[in-house]
Amino acid sequence: MFIKPNQFVIPTEQRDYSEWHRGRTRYALWYLLLDQVKHAEIIKQLDQIRHQFSDCLIKCSNRQYHITLYIGGFLTCDESIYNDDFPQSLFVKQQQQLESLSLSHSITLKLTAVNSFESALFVQVSDSLHQLTSIRSALRLAQHTEVAAQTYCAHITLGLYAQKVMGQDVLQRLDACAALDVELEFDQIHFGYYSAQTLQGPLHSLYCFNLE
């Protein structure tokens, strides 16, 4: 999952992954969105970090900075056909689960450091109050298995690797990055999707759950 010093990073091929999306278009998820106004300074800082690694990251990224909370899968109106389908009825149940938490205050998180998965550069997110744990527990449903890595790691993706780079080289560059100590507040949880046919395309919000 995380980058290894003696192995190459895994670059993303810039192509249409038809064997994955099978003609389906909307890939759904719950997420916290960095607001262009409220979080303007940190967005600027994240842009600067991404620019430092621009020589090895995919350049065609229009995905807004966000923290993924739960990955649903391909949004459908009817029942599931494939194991990564996400029927609209499950979204309704998750919405009800969130409402049952009676969340009445904003989510406060902290950005701590720049790090790397095998395939992507990211910023670590610290959740000392375990707010995301509570929300993710509410979003889990017996009728659905999350389409995600087994271990949840809260983060903000900065970019996907475009070419093979030795892990040790990336780690050396990460060591040169200044540590982050930035606190972020979120007062909304979004449910939305991105187009499966557009590599690193923008997020489209379909529903917004207000925390205040």
C-alpha positions as CSV (number, residue, x, y, z in Angstrom):
1,M,0.0,0.0,0.0
2,F,2.7,2.5,1.0
3,I,5.7,3.3,-1.0
4,K,8.7,1.0,-0.6
5,P,12.3,2.3,-1.0
6,N,13.5,-0.7,-3.1
7,Q,10.6,-0.8,-5.5
8,F,9.3,1.4,-8.3
9,V,6.1,3.4,-7.8
10,I,3.1,2.1,-9.8
11,P,2.4,4.6,-12.6
12,T,-1.2,5.1,-13.9
13,E,-1.8,4.4,-17.5
14,Q,-3.6,7.3,-19.2
15,R,-6.3,5.3,-21.0
16,D,-10.0,4.3,-20.7
17,Y,-10.3,1.5,-18.2
18,S,-13.2,-0.2,-19.9
19,E,-12.6,-3.5,-18.2
20,W,-13.2,-1.7,-14.9
21,H,-16.2,0.5,-15.7
22,R,-17.9,-1.8,-18.2
23,G,-19.7,1.1,-19.7
24,R,-20.9,2.5,-16.4
25,T,-20.3,6.2,-15.8
26,R,-20.9,7.5,-12.2
27,Y,-18.5,6.2,-9.5
28,A,-20.0,7.2,-6.2
29,L,-18.4,8.1,-2.8
30,W,-18.9,10.1,0.4
31,Y,-16.3,12.7,1.0
32,L,-15.2,16.0,2.7
33,L,-14.5,18.7,0.2
34,L,-11.9,21.4,0.6
35,D,-13.8,24.7,-0.1
36,Q,-12.2,27.1,-2.6
37,V,-12.9,30.1,-0.3
38,K,-12.8,28.7,3.2
39,H,-9.7,26.6,2.6
40,A,-8.0,28.8,0.1
41,E,-4.7,29.1,1.9
42,I,-4.2,25.3,2.4
43,I,-5.3,24.7,-1.2
44,K,-2.6,27.0,-2.3
45,Q,-0.1,25.2,-0.1
46,L,-1.2,21.8,-1.5
47,D,-0.8,23.2,-5.1
48,Q,2.8,24.2,-4.3
49,I,3.6,20.7,-2.9
50,R,2.1,19.1,-6.0
51,H,4.1,21.4,-8.2
52,Q,7.4,20.2,-6.5
53,F,6.6,16.7,-7.7
54,S,5.1,17.7,-11.1
55,D,7.8,16.0,-13.0
56,C,6.6,12.6,-11.9
57,L,2.8,13.1,-11.5
58,I,0.0,13.0,-14.1
59,K,-0.7,16.6,-15.2
60,C,-4.3,16.2,-16.4
61,S,-5.9,16.3,-12.9
62,N,-9.1,18.2,-12.3
63,R,-10.1,16.4,-9.2
64,Q,-10.8,18.7,-6.3
65,Y,-8.9,18.2,-3.1
66,H,-11.0,16.0,-0.8
67,I,-10.9,13.4,1.9
68,T,-12.7,10.2,1.0
69,L,-15.0,8.8,3.7
70,Y,-16.6,5.8,2.0
71,I,-16.4,4.4,-1.5
72,G,-19.7,3.1,-2.7
73,G,-19.0,2.0,-6.3
74,F,-20.9,2.5,-9.6
75,L,-24.2,4.3,-8.9
76,T,-27.2,2.5,-10.3
77,C,-31.0,3.1,-10.1
78,D,-31.8,-0.6,-9.8
79,E,-30.4,-3.6,-8.0
80,S,-26.7,-4.6,-8.3
81,I,-25.5,-6.6,-11.2
82,Y,-21.8,-6.4,-10.5
83,N,-20.1,-6.5,-7.1
84,D,-19.0,-2.9,-7.3
85,D,-22.5,-1.5,-8.2
86,F,-24.1,0.9,-5.7
87,P,-27.9,1.0,-5.9
88,Q,-29.6,4.3,-5.1
89,S,-31.5,2.5,-2.3
90,L,-28.3,2.0,-0.4
91,F,-27.5,5.7,-0.5
92,V,-30.9,6.4,1.1
93,K,-30.1,4.0,3.9
94,Q,-26.7,5.6,4.4
95,Q,-28.4,9.0,4.5
96,Q,-30.7,7.8,7.3
97,Q,-27.7,6.3,9.2
98,L,-26.0,9.7,9.1
99,E,-29.1,11.4,10.4
100,S,-29.3,9.0,13.3
101,L,-25.9,10.2,14.5
102,S,-27.4,13.6,15.3
103,L,-24.1,15.3,14.3
104,S,-24.3,18.9,15.4
105,H,-20.8,20.3,15.1
106,S,-18.1,20.6,12.4
107,I,-15.4,18.0,11.8
108,T,-11.9,19.2,12.8
109,L,-8.9,17.4,11.3
110,K,-5.2,18.1,11.0
111,L,-2.8,17.7,8.0
112,T,0.5,16.4,9.3
113,A,2.9,15.3,6.5
114,V,3.4,14.6,2.8
115,N,3.6,10.8,2.2
116,S,3.2,8.4,-0.7
117,F,1.2,5.3,-1.6
118,E,2.7,3.0,-4.2
119,S,0.6,4.8,-6.9
120,A,-0.1,8.3,-5.5
121,L,1.4,11.2,-3.6
122,F,-0.8,12.3,-0.6
123,V,-1.0,14.4,2.6
124,Q,-1.7,12.5,5.8
125,V,-4.8,13.4,7.8
126,S,-4.9,13.1,11.6
127,D,-8.2,12.4,13.2
128,S,-7.3,12.4,16.9
129,L,-11.0,12.6,18.0
130,H,-12.0,9.6,15.8
131,Q,-14.7,11.6,14.1
132,L,-14.2,9.8,10.8
133,T,-14.4,6.4,12.5
134,S,-17.8,7.2,13.8
135,I,-19.1,8.4,10.4
136,R,-17.6,5.5,8.5
137,S,-19.3,3.1,11.0
138,A,-22.6,4.7,10.3
139,L,-22.1,4.4,6.5
140,R,-21.3,0.7,6.6
141,L,-24.3,-1.4,5.7
142,A,-24.8,-5.1,6.0
143,Q,-26.1,-5.2,2.4
144,H,-22.9,-3.6,0.9
145,T,-19.2,-4.2,1.1
146,E,-17.1,-1.1,0.6
147,V,-15.0,-0.9,-2.5
148,A,-11.7,0.0,-0.9
149,A,-8.5,-1.1,0.7
150,Q,-8.9,-3.2,3.8
151,T,-7.3,-0.6,6.0
152,Y,-8.8,2.9,5.9
153,C,-6.2,5.7,5.7
154,A,-7.6,9.3,5.8
155,H,-5.7,11.4,3.3
156,I,-5.8,14.1,0.6
157,T,-4.4,12.8,-2.8
158,L,-2.0,15.2,-4.5
159,G,-1.5,13.3,-7.7
160,L,-1.1,9.9,-9.4
161,Y,2.3,8.8,-10.6
162,A,2.8,9.1,-14.4
163,Q,6.0,7.2,-14.7
164,K,8.2,4.7,-12.9
165,V,10.3,6.3,-10.2
166,M,12.3,4.4,-7.6
167,G,10.7,4.6,-4.2
168,Q,14.0,5.6,-2.5
169,D,14.2,8.7,-4.8
170,V,10.6,9.7,-3.8
171,L,11.3,9.1,-0.1
172,Q,14.4,11.4,-0.3
173,R,12.3,14.1,-1.8
174,L,9.6,13.6,0.9
175,D,12.2,14.0,3.6
176,A,13.0,17.5,2.2
177,C,9.4,18.5,2.5
178,A,8.5,20.6,5.5
179,A,6.2,19.0,8.0
180,L,2.6,20.2,8.0
181,D,0.6,21.3,11.0
182,V,-2.6,22.6,9.5
183,E,-6.0,22.3,11.1
184,L,-9.1,22.0,8.8
185,E,-12.8,22.4,9.7
186,F,-15.6,20.9,7.6
187,D,-19.3,21.6,8.1
188,Q,-20.6,19.5,5.3
189,I,-20.4,15.9,4.2
190,H,-20.8,15.3,0.4
191,F,-22.2,12.3,-1.5
192,G,-21.3,12.5,-5.2
193,Y,-19.4,10.9,-8.0
194,Y,-16.8,11.3,-10.7
195,S,-16.9,10.1,-14.3
196,A,-15.3,6.7,-14.7
197,Q,-14.4,7.6,-18.3
198,T,-12.4,10.7,-17.3
199,L,-9.0,10.1,-15.6
200,Q,-8.8,12.4,-12.5
201,G,-12.0,14.2,-13.6
202,P,-13.9,16.5,-11.2
203,L,-16.2,15.5,-8.4
204,H,-19.9,16.2,-8.8
205,S,-21.9,16.6,-5.5
206,L,-25.3,15.0,-5.5
207,Y,-26.2,15.5,-1.9
208,C,-24.8,17.6,1.0
209,F,-25.2,16.7,4.6
210,N,-24.9,19.8,6.8
211,L,-23.2,19.3,10.2
212,E,-24.3,22.6,11.7
